[in-house]
Amino acid sequence: MNWRLASRLSVVTLAVLVILVVTLLQQRHTTLPATSNTTSNSITTASGLQGTDLGSSTAPNFLLTDQFGKQVSLAEFKGKPVVLTFLYTNCPDQCPLTAEKLHDTIQDLGSAAPNVAMLAVSTDPARDTTSAALKFSEAHRMQNYWHYLVGPHSKLAPIWSAYGIYAQPVQQTVNHSLGLYIIDKQGRERVFLANDFTPAELTSDLQSLLKE
């Protein structure tokens, strides 16, 4: 009888332990933060900006030609927050979406919009001419709100490299890096917003930088 009782007790004890372990694991799982819908833009820096902190290093300067044939440099916008992105005019999806979100941001900024600069640097030197840049800008109602900058490969490639941008033609499209660099009034790289940014996030960052 003793060995049978001991056997039964050991089975009961094991069952209780299994139940306790399962219960603890379930409780731990329910207390973990949900991360499946988290994007890089949900990060808030110490200064209150949304996006990936870039450490406030000086943004590399460059000189290119905009959609009106005017020579434009990054340095000339010192004193204004700058939004810098990289696009191409024949892009079938992400670039038009970015342009539309930038237009929405301009509208959200209202009277403060002229105090912000927006620059789009081409990733397709073979096809992005000044006329193509102007046509793309007009299609997305940005011709008077940004500078769509174009130039030969010899001028664009060093800029891509300086900002860690990948740009590679593939048949009729260009595989390239997506996202926005946000540069402050002193010309320092502050945050990077991934391509899934919202106009509200970008507007908030720019309003914060305008107050600095």
C-alpha positions in Angstrom: 0.0 0.0 0.0 2.8 2.4 0.9 4.4 2.3 -2.6 1.0 2.7 -4.3 0.2 5.8 -2.1 3.6 7.2 -2.8 3.1 6.7 -6.5 -0.2 8.4 -6.5 1.1 11.3 -4.4 4.0 11.8 -6.9 1.5 11.9 -9.8 -0.7 14.5 -8.0 2.4 16.6 -7.1 3.6 16.5 -10.7 0.2 17.5 -12.0 0.1 20.5 -9.6 3.5 21.6 -10.7 2.6 21.5 -14.3 -0.5 23.6 -13.7 1.5 26.1 -11.7 4.1 26.4 -14.5 1.5 26.8 -17.2 -0.3 29.5 -15.1 2.9 31.5 -14.6 3.8 31.3 -18.3 0.3 32.6 -19.2 0.6 35.5 -16.8 4.0 36.4 -18.1 2.8 36.4 -21.7 -0.1 38.7 -20.9 2.1 41.3 -19.3 4.5 41.6 -22.2 4.1 44.8 -24.3 2.4 44.4 -27.7 5.1 44.9 -30.3 3.6 43.5 -33.5 2.2 46.9 -34.6 5.2 49.0 -33.4 7.1 51.0 -36.0 10.4 52.8 -35.8 8.5 56.1 -35.7 7.0 55.2 -32.3 10.4 56.0 -30.7 10.6 59.3 -28.9 14.0 60.8 -28.4 15.2 62.6 -25.2 14.4 65.9 -26.9 10.8 64.8 -27.5 11.1 64.2 -31.2 9.6 61.2 -32.8 11.9 58.9 -34.9 15.4 57.4 -34.7 17.9 59.7 -32.9 20.7 60.6 -35.3 22.9 62.2 -32.6 22.9 65.8 -33.9 25.8 65.3 -36.3 26.2 68.0 -39.0 24.3 67.2 -42.1 26.5 66.9 -45.2 26.1 69.9 -47.5 25.4 69.5 -51.2 24.5 71.7 -54.3 22.0 70.5 -56.9 19.4 72.0 -59.3 15.7 72.2 -58.5 12.5 71.8 -60.6 12.8 75.4 -61.7 16.5 75.1 -62.8 17.7 77.0 -59.7 20.9 76.0 -57.9 20.0 75.0 -54.4 22.3 74.0 -51.5 21.4 72.5 -48.1 23.5 75.2 -46.3 21.3 78.0 -47.5 18.4 76.8 -45.3 20.3 77.2 -42.1 17.9 78.8 -39.7 15.0 76.6 -40.8 14.2 73.0 -40.0 14.7 70.9 -43.1 13.0 67.7 -44.3 15.2 65.7 -46.6 14.0 62.7 -48.6 15.2 60.7 -51.6 12.7 60.0 -54.5 12.4 59.5 -58.2 9.7 60.8 -60.5 8.9 57.5 -62.2 8.3 55.7 -58.9 5.0 53.8 -59.1 4.1 53.6 -55.4 6.1 54.8 -52.4 7.5 58.1 -53.8 4.1 59.5 -54.7 2.8 58.5 -51.3 5.6 60.3 -49.6 5.0 63.4 -51.7 1.3 63.4 -50.7 2.2 63.0 -47.0 4.6 65.9 -47.3 1.8 68.0 -48.9 -0.5 67.1 -46.0 2.2 68.1 -43.6 2.5 71.5 -45.2 -1.2 72.0 -44.8 -1.0 70.9 -41.2 1.7 73.5 -40.5 -0.4 76.3 -41.8 1.2 79.7 -41.4 4.4 78.1 -40.1 5.0 76.2 -43.4 7.2 78.9 -45.0 9.6 78.6 -42.0 10.3 74.9 -42.9 12.3 73.7 -46.0 11.6 70.4 -47.8 14.1 68.9 -50.1 13.7 65.8 -52.3 16.9 64.5 -53.8 16.6 62.3 -57.0 17.7 58.7 -57.0 17.3 58.4 -60.7 19.8 60.7 -62.5 19.1 59.1 -65.9 15.5 60.1 -66.1 14.9 62.8 -63.4 15.3 66.0 -65.5 14.2 69.5 -64.3 11.1 69.1 -66.4 10.3 65.7 -65.0 10.9 67.1 -61.5 8.5 70.0 -62.1 5.8 67.7 -63.6 6.0 65.4 -60.6 6.0 68.3 -58.2 2.9 69.8 -59.9 1.1 66.4 -59.8 1.5 66.3 -56.0 0.9 70.0 -55.4 4.4 70.5 -54.1 5.9 72.8 -56.8 5.9 75.8 -54.5 6.6 74.0 -51.2 9.7 72.0 -51.9 12.8 71.8 -54.0 13.0 68.6 -56.1 16.7 68.3 -56.7 18.3 66.7 -59.7 21.8 66.3 -61.2 24.1 63.9 -62.9 25.1 60.6 -61.3 28.6 62.0 -60.5 26.9 64.6 -58.2 24.1 62.5 -56.8 26.1 59.4 -55.9 28.3 61.2 -53.3 25.2 62.6 -51.6 23.6 59.1 -51.5 26.7 57.8 -49.9 26.9 60.7 -47.4 23.4 59.9 -46.2 23.6 56.1 -46.4 21.1 55.9 -49.2 21.0 52.9 -51.5 19.9 53.6 -55.1 20.1 50.9 -57.8 18.2 51.0 -61.2 16.3 47.8 -61.9 14.8 47.8 -65.4 12.1 50.6 -65.3 12.3 51.1 -61.5 14.9 52.1 -58.9 15.4 50.2 -55.7 16.3 52.8 -53.1 16.2 53.6 -49.4 13.1 55.2 -48.1 12.4 57.6 -45.2 13.1 61.2 -44.1 16.0 63.0 -42.5 14.9 65.8 -40.1 17.5 68.5 -39.8 17.3 71.3 -37.3 17.9 75.0 -37.7 21.6 74.6 -37.0 22.0 72.1 -39.8 22.3 69.1 -37.5 20.7 65.7 -38.3 18.2 65.1 -35.5 16.0 62.2 -36.3 15.2 59.7 -39.1 11.5 58.8 -39.8 10.9 55.6 -41.6 8.7 55.5 -44.7 5.6 54.7 -42.7 5.6 58.1 -41.0 2.4 60.0 -40.7 1.9 63.7 -41.5 0.9 64.2 -37.8 4.3 62.7 -36.6 6.3 64.9 -39.0 4.3 68.0 -38.2 4.9 67.5 -34.5 8.6 67.1 -35.0 8.8 70.3 -37.1 6.7 72.3 -34.7 9.1 71.2 -31.9 12.2 72.2 -34.0 10.6 75.6 -34.9 10.4 76.4 -31.1 14.1 75.7 -30.5 
